[in-house]
Amino acid sequence: MRTKVTRGADSRTAALAMVFKLVESAQQRWRAVNAPHLVALVRAGAVFKNGEPVERPEAVAA
């Protein structure tokens, strides 16, 4: 059994290495962007429904 539990990174270099390995493993599950021409619309706040842009989104009743 371990008597000393590792609670975090001991140094900046170790923390950076841990973050790098986490991002590297997550990158394998990311999907590729298959419509790069729509990225600008998404960043601008455009709403899409079933893959098609919606001109005027319906008001959501609260």
Summary of the structure (lengths in Angstrom):
residues: 62
radius of gyration: 21.1
end to end distance: 54.0
largest distance: 60.9
contacts: 71
relative contact order: 0.07
helix: 40%
strand: 10%
